[in-house]
Amino acid sequence: SDKRNEIKRFLNSGIVDPHGPPDQITPGKALEYLQSVYQTRSGYTVNMKVRRNLSAAWSWGLKFLDGFPQVQNSFQAVPKFPEERVFRYVPQEGDFWAVHDASEGQDRVLLTALYCTAARKGELFRWRWSQDIDFHKNQVRLGDRKNRSGTMVHHWLPLVEDLREALFEHRENALNDVVFPQPSGRLTGRPYTEYRGFPQKLCRKAGVTEFGCHAVRHLSATILAKQGVPAKAIQTILRHSRLGTTETYLDSLLVEDVRPHLILLQGGRHSSGVHQSVQQRKRA
């Protein structure tokens, strides 16, 4: 849907004839459109959403549409725009538990699952009792499509006791095979595709700064790092293909890593040579 929406915006921009041939979309036209978007949206959005989606659509056309011009990908030819990443707020552990305590029912189980697995919310929304929760082996399965082919890849993680107890009790009231079904409305019993306002509404109820589901994933990774868990093990838990991606989750810890070293500069004039040269100038 993101790709379709981006294509519609581009075709409605007036930069090209929406009924014309694809080869009218030159790199210059692509640049003109992306620059116009850059004026109203962030560089990160242009790079990671607009340019990325339009480039993917072009590549799809090259591969699968008969008669599509076999020329360079015009959107891919445009260099990335300067970007400033938006700071992601990661809650303090106490704030998370305040929100957890303010929750109840399925919401509390979902928060427990986010915390104990460091999973993405979409991975938990796909959970099925029959396929992804194994109480006998004490493990849970998480699946994602974070790969070039878009293939669903599954990973098993240990089921820690806090989550096991929460899920075991939650299963007693299960509506069907969906672990986290929508509890009301016309889609009752269907899995969530999105859950707007969660857990932000609970944050307001608990009186803490609002955070999202993905921030809990960052929090769990940070807690593990503070406890001395190796980055490679955290990478396995987060299921990142690159260690560098995991390290970006732990960037905030680097501040404390260098604090003991910067304290050495405290007070100034630590070099005896500098001190002596100052005294010599005073005597002169």
PASEBA-1860 file (N, C-alpha, C; in nm, 3 decimals):
! residues 284
1> SDKRNEIK> 0.083/-0.121/0.000/0.000/0.000/0.000/0.086/0.125/0.000 ~ 0.201/0.120/0.070/0.292/0.235/0.069/0.340/0.265/-0.073 ~ 0.376/0.160/-0.145/0.425/0.179/-0.282/0.316/0.235/-0.372 ~ 0.195/0.183/-0.359/0.084/0.234/-0.441/0.057/0.381/-0.412 ~ 0.060/0.416/-0.284/0.034/0.556/-0.246/0.142/0.649/-0.300 ~ 0.268/0.606/-0.294/0.376/0.690/-0.345/0.364/0.708/-0.496 ~ 0.327/0.602/-0.567/0.310/0.613/-0.712/0.197/0.709/-0.746 ~ 0.087/0.702/-0.671/-0.026/0.793/-0.695/0.016/0.938/-0.673
9> RFLNSGIV> 0.091/0.962/-0.566/0.136/1.099/-0.540/0.225/1.150/-0.652 ~ 0.312/1.064/-0.699/0.404/1.104/-0.806/0.327/1.135/-0.934 ~ 0.235/1.046/-0.972/0.160/1.066/-1.096/0.066/1.186/-1.088 ~ 0.025/1.221/-0.967/-0.064/1.337/-0.950/0.012/1.468/-0.930 ~ 0.144/1.461/-0.933/0.225/1.581/-0.907/0.227/1.678/-1.024 ~ 0.194/1.632/-1.145/0.199/1.718/-1.263/0.335/1.724/-1.329 ~ 0.433/1.655/-1.273/0.569/1.659/-1.329/0.577/1.574/-1.456 ~ 0.500/1.466/-1.461/0.497/1.381/-1.581/0.352/1.356/-1.619
17> DPHGPPDQ> 0.331/1.312/-1.742/0.199/1.275/-1.788/0.166/1.137/-1.733 ~ 0.064/1.125/-1.648/0.033/0.994/-1.588/-0.006/0.889/-1.691 ~ -0.045/0.930/-1.811/-0.083/0.835/-1.915/0.028/0.815/-2.018 ~ 0.142/0.880/-1.996/0.253/0.870/-2.089/0.337/0.746/-2.065 ~ 0.435/0.721/-2.150/0.521/0.604/-2.136/0.618/0.620/-2.019 ~ 0.664/0.508/-1.962/0.755/0.515/-1.847/0.887/0.585/-1.877 ~ 0.933/0.579/-2.005/1.065/0.637/-2.034/1.066/0.789/-2.032 ~ 0.947/0.852/-2.012/0.944/0.996/-1.993/0.997/1.035/-1.855
25> ITPGKALE> 1.002/0.934/-1.765/1.047/0.960/-1.627/1.199/0.952/-1.627 ~ 1.262/1.059/-1.663/1.408/1.065/-1.667/1.462/1.091/-1.527 ~ 1.592/1.071/-1.505/1.650/1.105/-1.375/1.624/1.251/-1.337 ~ 1.621/1.339/-1.438/1.592/1.480/-1.409/1.452/1.499/-1.354 ~ 1.354/1.429/-1.413/1.217/1.438/-1.364/1.206/1.377/-1.224 ~ 1.277/1.265/-1.204/1.275/1.203/-1.072/1.334/1.297/-0.968 ~ 1.444/1.364/-1.004/1.507/1.459/-0.913/1.413/1.575/-0.883 ~ 1.345/1.625/-0.986/1.252/1.737/-0.967/1.143/1.701/-0.867
33> YLQSVYQT> 1.089/1.580/-0.882/0.983/1.537/-0.790/1.036/1.520/-0.648 ~ 1.147/1.451/-0.634/1.202/1.426/-0.500/1.241/1.555/-0.431 ~ 1.291/1.653/-0.508/1.323/1.783/-0.449/1.198/1.853/-0.398 ~ 1.090/1.841/-0.473/0.965/1.904/-0.429/0.914/1.841/-0.300 ~ 0.931/1.709/-0.288/0.890/1.641/-0.166/0.981/1.681/-0.050 ~ 1.108/1.698/-0.080/1.207/1.733/0.023/1.175/1.868/0.090 ~ 1.104/1.955/0.016/1.070/2.086/0.071/0.968/2.075/0.185 ~ 0.888/1.970/0.184/0.782/1.958/0.283/0.800/1.840/0.378
41> RSGYTVNM> 0.886/1.745/0.342/0.908/1.628/0.427/1.056/1.614/0.455 ~ 1.091/1.537/0.555/1.230/1.527/0.596/1.312/1.447/0.495 ~ 1.443/1.468/0.499/1.532/1.393/0.411/1.524/1.245/0.438 ~ 1.507/1.207/0.562/1.494/1.065/0.597/1.371/1.005/0.531 ~ 1.259/1.079/0.533/1.137/1.031/0.471/1.153/1.017/0.321 ~ 1.218/1.116/0.259/1.239/1.111/0.114/1.324/0.989/0.078 ~ 1.431/0.966/0.154/1.522/0.855/0.122/1.461/0.719/0.150 ~ 1.403/0.703/0.268/1.361/0.571/0.314/1.219/0.534/0.273
49> KVRRNLSA> 1.140/0.632/0.230/1.003/0.601/0.191/0.978/0.636/0.045 ~ 0.991/0.763/0.009/0.954/0.806/-0.126/1.050/0.748/-0.229 ~ 1.177/0.781/-0.219/1.276/0.733/-0.316/1.284/0.581/-0.315 ~ 1.281/0.524/-0.198/1.294/0.379/-0.185/1.176/0.306/-0.250 ~ 1.053/0.354/-0.224/0.935/0.288/-0.277/0.923/0.305/-0.428 ~ 0.954/0.424/-0.478/0.947/0.446/-0.622/1.057/0.367/-0.694 ~ 1.173/0.356/-0.633/1.280/0.275/-0.692/1.239/0.128/-0.698 ~ 1.175/0.081/-0.592/1.130/-0.059/-0.588/1.023/-0.083/-0.694
57> AWSWGLKF> 0.933/0.013/-0.713/0.829/-0.001/-0.815/0.891/-0.007/-0.955 ~ 0.991/0.077/-0.979/1.060/0.077/-1.108/1.129/-0.059/-1.131 ~ 1.196/-0.110/-1.031/1.263/-0.239/-1.043/1.163/-0.350/-1.071 ~ 1.046/-0.343/-1.010/0.942/-0.443/-1.033/0.897/-0.437/-1.179 ~ 0.882/-0.314/-1.231/0.843/-0.299/-1.372/0.947/-0.357/-1.466 ~ 1.074/-0.335/-1.437/1.181/-0.389/-1.519/1.176/-0.542/-1.525 ~ 1.141/-0.603/-1.414/1.144/-0.748/-1.407/1.018/-0.813/-1.465 ~ 0.903/-0.750/-1.445/0.779/-0.823/-1.469/0.683/-0.762/-1.572
65> LDGFPQVQ> 0.703/-0.636/-1.611/0.608/-0.575/-1.705/0.661/-0.583/-1.847 ~ 0.585/-0.647/-1.933/0.624/-0.655/-2.074/0.625/-0.516/-2.136 ~ 0.731/-0.486/-2.211/0.741/-0.358/-2.279/0.795/-0.246/-2.193 ~ 0.824/-0.274/-2.066/0.879/-0.169/-1.979/1.019/-0.134/-2.031 ~ 1.050/-0.006/-2.049/1.179/0.032/-2.107/1.297/-0.018/-2.023 ~ 1.391/-0.081/-2.089/1.507/-0.137/-2.020/1.616/-0.029/-2.006 ~ 1.585/0.070/-1.925/1.678/0.180/-1.900/1.705/0.186/-1.750 ~ 1.798/0.272/-1.712/1.835/0.279/-1.571/1.717/0.323/-1.485
73> NSFQAVPK> 1.720/0.281/-1.362/1.619/0.318/-1.264/1.637/0.466/-1.231 ~ 1.545/0.550/-1.279/1.562/0.695/-1.266/1.563/0.741/-1.121 ~ 1.485/0.677/-1.035/1.480/0.717/-0.894/1.605/0.670/-0.820 ~ 1.656/0.554/-0.860/1.779/0.505/-0.800/1.898/0.591/-0.841 ~ 1.887/0.656/-0.957/1.997/0.740/-1.006/2.010/0.869/-0.926 ~ 1.904/0.910/-0.859/1.908/1.034/-0.780/1.980/1.007/-0.648 ~ 2.084/1.084/-0.617/2.156/1.063/-0.489/2.064/1.086/-0.370 ~ 2.097/1.022/-0.260/2.018/1.040/-0.138/2.029/1.184/-0.089
81> FPEERVFR> 1.924/1.229/-0.022/1.918/1.364/0.031/1.977/1.369/0.172 ~ 2.025/1.487/0.213/2.073/1.501/0.351/1.959/1.470/0.448 ~ 1.990/1.402/0.553/1.886/1.364/0.647/1.933/1.377/0.790 ~ 1.837/1.402/0.874/1.863/1.409/1.018/1.768/1.313/1.085 ~ 1.824/1.207/1.142/1.740/1.105/1.203/1.665/1.162/1.323 ~ 1.539/1.125/1.332/1.458/1.167/1.444/1.499/1.088/1.568 ~ 1.518/1.157/1.678/1.556/1.092/1.803/1.443/1.002/1.851 ~ 1.475/0.877/1.877/1.375/0.784/1.929/1.384/0.779/2.081
89> YVPQEGDF> 1.277/0.819/2.145/1.275/0.819/2.291/1.266/0.676/2.342 ~ 1.357/0.640/2.428/1.356/0.509/2.493/1.323/0.532/2.641 ~ 1.217/0.471/2.692/1.175/0.499/2.829/1.272/0.445/2.932 ~ 1.268/0.505/3.049/1.337/0.447/3.162/1.265/0.318/3.203 ~ 1.339/0.227/3.263/1.277/0.100/3.299/1.160/0.120/3.395 ~ 1.175/0.215/3.488/1.067/0.241/3.583/0.941/0.291/3.515 ~ 0.957/0.372/3.409/0.841/0.421/3.335/0.769/0.307/3.263 ~ 0.848/0.215/3.207/0.785/0.100/3.141/0.700/0.022/3.240
97> WAVHDASE> 0.754/-0.004/3.359/0.678/-0.084/3.455/0.559/-0.008/3.510 ~ 0.567/0.125/3.512/0.451/0.204/3.553/0.338/0.187/3.451 ~ 0.373/0.185/3.323/0.274/0.162/3.218/0.221/0.019/3.226 ~ 0.311/-0.075/3.250/0.271/-0.215/3.265/0.171/-0.231/3.378 ~ 0.196/-0.164/3.490/0.106/-0.174/3.605/-0.028/-0.106/3.578 ~ -0.027/-0.007/3.488/-0.152/0.063/3.455/-0.237/-0.014/3.355 ~ -0.178/-0.118/3.296/-0.249/-0.197/3.196/-0.321/-0.314/3.260 ~ -0.404/-0.381/3.183/-0.474/-0.498/3.232/-0.510/-0.589/3.116
105> GQDRVLLT> -0.545/-0.712/3.148/-0.590/-0.806/3.047/-0.488/-0.832/2.938 ~ -0.537/-0.836/2.815/-0.452/-0.868/2.701/-0.342/-0.764/2.680 ~ -0.372/-0.638/2.711/-0.270/-0.533/2.695/-0.149/-0.560/2.784 ~ -0.173/-0.608/2.905/-0.062/-0.636/2.996/0.022/-0.754/2.944 ~ -0.044/-0.855/2.889/0.028/-0.969/2.833/0.111/-0.924/2.713 ~ 0.054/-0.837/2.630/0.125/-0.788/2.513/0.249/-0.707/2.553 ~ 0.238/-0.625/2.655/0.353/-0.550/2.704/0.460/-0.644/2.760 ~ 0.417/-0.746/2.831/0.511/-0.844/2.884/0.585/-0.914/2.771
113> ALYCTAAR> 0.512/-0.948/2.665/0.574/-1.015/2.550/0.673/-0.924/2.479 ~ 0.638/-0.796/2.464/0.730/-0.701/2.401/0.860/-0.692/2.481 ~ 0.847/-0.687/2.612/0.963/-0.670/2.700/1.049/-0.796/2.705 ~ 0.985/-0.912/2.715/1.060/-1.038/2.738/1.116/-1.099/2.611 ~ 1.072/-1.052/2.494/1.124/-1.107/2.369/1.199/-1.003/2.286 ~ 1.183/-0.873/2.320/1.239/-0.764/2.239/1.190/-0.774/2.095 ~ 1.066/-0.819/2.078/1.010/-0.841/1.945/0.949/-0.713/1.889 ~ 0.931/-0.713/1.758/0.854/-0.608/1.691/0.706/-0.641/1.713
121> KGELFRWR> 0.622/-0.538/1.721/0.481/-0.564/1.751/0.415/-0.649/1.642 ~ 0.455/-0.628/1.516/0.396/-0.707/1.409/0.425/-0.856/1.422 ~ 0.540/-0.889/1.478/0.575/-1.029/1.500/0.484/-1.093/1.604 ~ 0.447/-1.015/1.706/0.358/-1.067/1.809/0.215/-1.075/1.758 ~ 0.174/-0.981/1.673/0.039/-0.985/1.618/0.018/-1.109/1.532 ~ 0.127/-1.166/1.478/0.115/-1.286/1.395/0.115/-1.415/1.476 ~ 0.136/-1.406/1.605/0.144/-1.527/1.687/0.016/-1.611/1.681 ~ 0.036/-1.743/1.670/-0.073/-1.839/1.679/-0.036/-1.940/1.788
129> WSQDIDFH> -0.135/-1.978/1.867/-0.109/-2.071/1.976/-0.052/-2.203/1.924 ~ -0.106/-2.251/1.814/-0.070/-2.383/1.764/0.067/-2.386/1.698 ~ 0.116/-2.271/1.651/0.240/-2.269/1.574/0.357/-2.202/1.644 ~ 0.329/-2.101/1.724/0.435/-2.014/1.773/0.462/-2.020/1.923 ~ 0.375/-2.084/1.997/0.393/-2.093/2.142/0.410/-2.240/2.180 ~ 0.525/-2.275/2.232/0.553/-2.413/2.270/0.582/-2.418/2.420 ~ 0.478/-2.451/2.497/0.493/-2.456/2.642/0.577/-2.576/2.685 ~ 0.578/-2.682/2.606/0.653/-2.802/2.644/0.804/-2.778/2.635
137> KNQVRLGD> 0.847/-2.711/2.530/0.990/-2.684/2.513/1.030/-2.547/2.567 ~ 0.931/-2.474/2.621/0.958/-2.340/2.674/1.025/-2.250/2.570 ~ 0.958/-2.234/2.457/1.012/-2.147/2.354/0.898/-2.085/2.273 ~ 0.928/-1.971/2.212/0.831/-1.902/2.127/0.897/-1.875/1.992 ~ 0.814/-1.862/1.889/0.865/-1.841/1.755/0.827/-1.703/1.705 ~ 0.925/-1.634/1.646/0.903/-1.501/1.589/0.942/-1.504/1.442 ~ 0.860/-1.443/1.359/0.888/-1.442/1.215/0.891/-1.301/1.160 ~ 0.980/-1.278/1.064/0.987/-1.146/0.999/1.028/-1.165/0.853
145> RKNRSGTM> 1.012/-1.058/0.777/1.051/-1.057/0.636/1.166/-0.959/0.612 ~ 1.252/-0.943/0.709/1.362/-0.847/0.699/1.476/-0.906/0.616 ~ 1.447/-0.932/0.491/1.550/-0.983/0.401/1.516/-0.937/0.260 ~ 1.609/-0.949/0.170/1.593/-0.897/0.034/1.479/-0.964/-0.042 ~ 1.456/-1.092/-0.018/1.353/-1.163/-0.093/1.213/-1.143/-0.036 ~ 1.205/-1.091/0.087/1.075/-1.074/0.151/1.016/-1.204/0.202 ~ 1.097/-1.309/0.208/1.052/-1.438/0.257/1.038/-1.436/0.410 ~ 0.931/-1.497/0.459/0.913/-1.505/0.604/1.016/-1.600/0.663
153> VHHWLPLV> 1.095/-1.551/0.757/1.197/-1.631/0.824/1.162/-1.637/0.973 ~ 1.163/-1.757/1.029/1.125/-1.775/1.169/1.247/-1.806/1.256 ~ 1.239/-1.760/1.379/1.344/-1.786/1.479/1.276/-1.825/1.610 ~ 1.334/-1.921/1.679/1.283/-1.962/1.810/1.365/-1.894/1.919 ~ 1.297/-1.846/2.022/1.361/-1.787/2.138/1.311/-1.856/2.265 ~ 1.393/-1.858/2.369/1.348/-1.918/2.495/1.227/-1.842/2.552 ~ 1.138/-1.916/2.613/1.020/-1.858/2.679/1.053/-1.841/2.826 ~ 1.078/-1.715/2.866/1.116/-1.690/3.005/0.993/-1.703/3.095
161> EDLREALF> 1.018/-1.726/3.223/0.911/-1.764/3.315/0.801/-1.658/3.325 ~ 0.838/-1.529/3.333/0.736/-1.423/3.345/0.640/-1.427/3.227 ~ 0.695/-1.444/3.107/0.609/-1.447/2.989/0.531/-1.578/2.982 ~ 0.593/-1.686/3.023/0.524/-1.815/3.023/0.398/-1.810/3.110 ~ 0.411/-1.755/3.229/0.297/-1.746/3.320/0.188/-1.658/3.261 ~ 0.229/-1.543/3.203/0.132/-1.450/3.146/0.057/-1.515/3.029 ~ 0.131/-1.585/2.941/0.068/-1.649/2.826/-0.020/-1.766/2.868 ~ 0.025/-1.842/2.966/-0.051/-1.958/3.011/-0.188/-1.915/3.064
169> EHRENALN> -0.188/-1.809/3.142/-0.314/-1.757/3.195/-0.399/-1.696/3.084 ~ -0.331/-1.626/2.991/-0.402/-1.562/2.880/-0.471/-1.665/2.790 ~ -0.411/-1.781/2.775/-0.467/-1.885/2.688/-0.600/-1.938/2.741 ~ -0.623/-1.930/2.870/-0.747/-1.981/2.928/-0.869/-1.907/2.873 ~ -0.850/-1.783/2.830/-0.961/-1.704/2.776/-0.950/-1.684/2.626 ~ -0.872/-1.770/2.559/-0.848/-1.753/2.416/-0.978/-1.766/2.336 ~ -0.997/-1.676/2.241/-1.114/-1.679/2.153/-1.095/-1.782/2.041 ~ -0.970/-1.794/1.996/-0.938/-1.886/1.887/-0.788/-1.910/1.888
177> DVVFPQPS> -0.730/-1.940/1.773/-0.587/-1.971/1.767/-0.499/-1.847/1.768 ~ -0.559/-1.730/1.752/-0.483/-1.604/1.751/-0.448/-1.567/1.895 ~ -0.321/-1.543/1.920/-0.277/-1.512/2.057/-0.325/-1.374/2.101 ~ -0.314/-1.276/2.012/-0.357/-1.140/2.044/-0.465/-1.094/1.946 ~ -0.589/-1.144/1.964/-0.697/-1.106/1.873/-0.757/-0.970/1.910 ~ -0.823/-0.909/1.815/-0.896/-0.787/1.844/-1.017/-0.825/1.930 ~ -1.033/-0.759/2.046/-1.133/-0.805/2.143/-1.275/-0.761/2.115 ~ -1.295/-0.664/2.026/-1.430/-0.612/2.003/-1.441/-0.555/1.862
185> GRLTGRPY> -1.563/-0.519/1.825/-1.585/-0.460/1.694/-1.611/-0.565/1.587 ~ -1.623/-0.518/1.463/-1.657/-0.609/1.354/-1.546/-0.708/1.323 ~ -1.424/-0.681/1.371/-1.311/-0.771/1.346/-1.273/-0.850/1.471 ~ -1.370/-0.868/1.559/-1.345/-0.945/1.682/-1.287/-1.083/1.649 ~ -1.178/-1.116/1.717/-1.114/-1.245/1.696/-1.010/-1.247/1.587 ~ -1.008/-1.143/1.505/-0.908/-1.134/1.399/-0.778/-1.077/1.456 ~ -0.663/-1.114/1.399/-0.537/-1.058/1.450/-0.527/-0.909/1.422 ~ -0.459/-0.838/1.508/-0.433/-0.697/1.485/-0.345/-0.680/1.361
193> TEYRGFPQ> -0.373/-0.578/1.283/-0.280/-0.533/1.180/-0.213/-0.405/1.225 ~ -0.281/-0.330/1.310/-0.225/-0.214/1.378/-0.304/-0.195/1.506 ~ -0.243/-0.126/1.599/-0.309/-0.102/1.729/-0.280/0.042/1.767 ~ -0.358/0.131/1.712/-0.333/0.274/1.731/-0.352/0.315/1.876 ~ -0.261/0.398/1.924/-0.272/0.449/2.060/-0.215/0.357/2.166 ~ -0.155/0.245/2.122/-0.095/0.153/2.219/0.057/0.158/2.206 ~ 0.128/0.178/2.318/0.076/0.196/2.455/0.068/0.343/2.498 ~ 0.060/0.436/2.401/0.063/0.578/2.434/-0.049/0.618/2.531
201> KLCRKAGV> -0.169/0.562/2.511/-0.280/0.595/2.602/-0.250/0.548/2.743 ~ -0.186/0.434/2.753/-0.148/0.382/2.886/-0.039/0.469/2.948 ~ 0.049/0.525/2.864/0.152/0.616/2.915/0.088/0.738/2.980 ~ -0.013/0.792/2.912/-0.083/0.908/2.969/-0.154/0.871/3.098 ~ -0.209/0.752/3.100/-0.276/0.704/3.222/-0.178/0.690/3.337 ~ -0.057/0.644/3.305/0.045/0.624/3.408/0.119/0.753/3.442 ~ 0.100/0.857/3.361/0.166/0.985/3.387/0.313/0.987/3.352 ~ 0.352/0.914/3.247/0.491/0.912/3.204/0.501/0.960/3.060
209> TEFGCHAV> 0.621/0.992/3.016/0.643/1.035/2.879/0.602/0.924/2.783 ~ 0.530/0.961/2.678/0.478/0.861/2.585/0.590/0.791/2.508 ~ 0.575/0.664/2.485/0.667/0.586/2.402/0.588/0.483/2.323 ~ 0.650/0.430/2.219/0.585/0.333/2.133/0.633/0.192/2.158 ~ 0.575/0.097/2.085/0.611/-0.044/2.103/0.756/-0.069/2.069 ~ 0.807/-0.004/1.963/0.944/-0.031/1.921/1.044/0.021/2.024 ~ 1.003/0.122/2.102/1.091/0.174/2.206/1.115/0.068/2.313 ~ 1.018/-0.021/2.334/1.036/-0.130/2.432/1.145/-0.224/2.383
217> RHLSATIL> 1.151/-0.247/2.252/1.257/-0.331/2.195/1.394/-0.270/2.224 ~ 1.405/-0.138/2.208/1.530/-0.068/2.240/1.561/-0.079/2.390 ~ 1.457/-0.064/2.473/1.476/-0.072/2.618/1.530/-0.208/2.658 ~ 1.471/-0.315/2.605/1.516/-0.449/2.640/1.662/-0.471/2.600 ~ 1.698/-0.423/2.480/1.836/-0.437/2.435/1.932/-0.359/2.524 ~ 1.890/-0.241/2.567/1.974/-0.158/2.653/1.994/-0.223/2.789 ~ 1.888/-0.281/2.845/1.899/-0.348/2.975/1.994/-0.466/2.966 ~ 1.984/-0.542/2.859/2.074/-0.657/2.842/2.219/-0.612/2.834
225> AKQGVPAK> 2.244/-0.504/2.759/2.381/-0.453/2.745/2.435/-0.405/2.879 ~ 2.352/-0.338/2.958/2.396/-0.290/3.089/2.429/-0.404/3.183 ~ 2.366/-0.519/3.161/2.392/-0.636/3.244/2.513/-0.715/3.195 ~ 2.581/-0.662/3.093/2.703/-0.726/3.045/2.684/-0.833/2.940 ~ 2.565/-0.842/2.882/2.541/-0.940/2.775/2.619/-0.897/2.651 ~ 2.695/-0.985/2.589/2.773/-0.950/2.470/2.683/-0.902/2.356 ~ 2.735/-0.810/2.276/2.658/-0.755/2.165/2.615/-0.865/2.068 ~ 2.699/-0.968/2.052/2.665/-1.076/1.959/2.542/-1.152/2.007
233> AIQTILRH> 2.529/-1.171/2.137/2.411/-1.239/2.191/2.287/-1.152/2.177 ~ 2.304/-1.021/2.197/2.191/-0.930/2.179/2.147/-0.928/2.034 ~ 2.244/-0.937/1.943/2.211/-0.945/1.801/2.123/-1.067/1.773 ~ 2.154/-1.180/1.835/2.074/-1.301/1.816/1.933/-1.282/1.869 ~ 1.921/-1.217/1.984/1.789/-1.194/2.044/1.706/-1.100/1.956 ~ 1.770/-0.995/1.906/1.699/-0.899/1.821/1.679/-0.950/1.679 ~ 1.754/-1.056/1.644/1.746/-1.118/1.512/1.788/-1.023/1.400 ~ 1.894/-0.947/1.428/1.951/-0.859/1.326/2.049/-0.939/1.240
241> SRLGTTET> 2.049/-0.912/1.111/2.145/-0.981/1.023/2.284/-0.920/1.034 ~ 2.292/-0.793/1.076/2.419/-0.724/1.088/2.441/-0.679/1.231 ~ 2.561/-0.700/1.282/2.595/-0.656/1.417/2.588/-0.504/1.426 ~ 2.620/-0.436/1.317/2.616/-0.290/1.317/2.477/-0.235/1.348 ~ 2.373/-0.305/1.303/2.236/-0.262/1.334/2.210/-0.272/1.483 ~ 2.258/-0.380/1.544/2.242/-0.396/1.689/2.314/-0.286/1.764 ~ 2.432/-0.251/1.718/2.512/-0.151/1.787/2.444/-0.014/1.786 ~ 2.363/0.015/1.683/2.291/0.143/1.682/2.189/0.148/1.795
249> YLDSLLVE> 2.138/0.031/1.836/2.044/0.026/1.948/2.113/0.060/2.080 ~ 2.245/0.042/2.082/2.319/0.056/2.207/2.404/0.183/2.210 ~ 2.382/0.273/2.113/2.462/0.394/2.103/2.459/0.476/2.232 ~ 2.343/0.481/2.297/2.331/0.566/2.416/2.424/0.521/2.527 ~ 2.461/0.393/2.528/2.550/0.342/2.633/2.692/0.391/2.615 ~ 2.728/0.431/2.492/2.864/0.476/2.467/2.898/0.602/2.546 ~ 2.795/0.681/2.577/2.818/0.803/2.655/2.880/0.769/2.789 ~ 2.824/0.667/2.855/2.876/0.629/2.986/3.011/0.558/2.973
257> DVRPHLIL> 3.036/0.492/2.861/3.163/0.423/2.842/3.280/0.520/2.841 ~ 3.259/0.641/2.788/3.369/0.736/2.777/3.374/0.833/2.895 ~ 3.273/0.831/2.982/3.270/0.927/3.093/3.397/0.919/3.180 ~ 3.442/0.798/3.220/3.563/0.791/3.304/3.685/0.854/3.236 ~ 3.690/0.849/3.105/3.805/0.905/3.034/3.798/1.058/3.027 ~ 3.678/1.111/3.003/3.665/1.256/2.995/3.684/1.322/3.132 ~ 3.657/1.247/3.238/3.676/1.302/3.373/3.823/1.337/3.395 ~ 3.911/1.270/3.323/4.054/1.299/3.336/4.087/1.443/3.295
265> LQGGRHSS> 4.000/1.504/3.215/4.023/1.642/3.173/3.966/1.742/3.273 ~ 3.897/1.694/3.373/3.832/1.780/3.470/3.933/1.865/3.546 ~ 3.906/1.992/3.556/3.993/2.083/3.630/4.101/2.148/3.546 ~ 4.139/2.085/3.438/4.239/2.143/3.347/4.379/2.145/3.405 ~ 4.476/2.183/3.321/4.617/2.200/3.359/4.674/2.074/3.423 ~ 4.640/1.959/3.366/4.691/1.833/3.421/4.835/1.808/3.380 ~ 4.879/1.871/3.273/5.015/1.847/3.224/5.113/1.931/3.304 ~ 5.214/1.865/3.364/5.314/1.937/3.443/5.391/2.034/3.355
273> GVHQSVQQ> 5.406/1.995/3.225/5.479/2.082/3.134/5.406/2.214/3.113 ~ 5.274/2.206/3.099/5.195/2.327/3.082/5.205/2.413/3.207 ~ 5.196/2.349/3.324/5.202/2.424/3.449/5.336/2.496/3.463 ~ 5.446/2.427/3.428/5.578/2.488/3.440/5.594/2.606/3.344 ~ 5.542/2.592/3.223/5.557/2.702/3.126/5.481/2.825/3.173 ~ 5.368/2.805/3.238/5.290/2.919/3.290/5.368/2.988/3.402 ~ 5.428/2.908/3.491/5.504/2.968/3.599/5.626/3.045/3.547 ~ 5.688/2.990/3.443/5.805/3.061/3.386/5.766/3.195/3.328
281> RKRA> 5.650/3.201/3.261/5.606/3.328/3.204/5.575/3.428/3.314 ~ 5.522/3.379/3.425/5.492/3.469/3.535/5.621/3.530/3.594 ~ 5.725/3.443/3.609/5.851/3.494/3.664/5.917/3.594/3.571 ~ 5.901/3.568/3.439/5.962/3.659/3.341/5.894/3.796/3.347
END
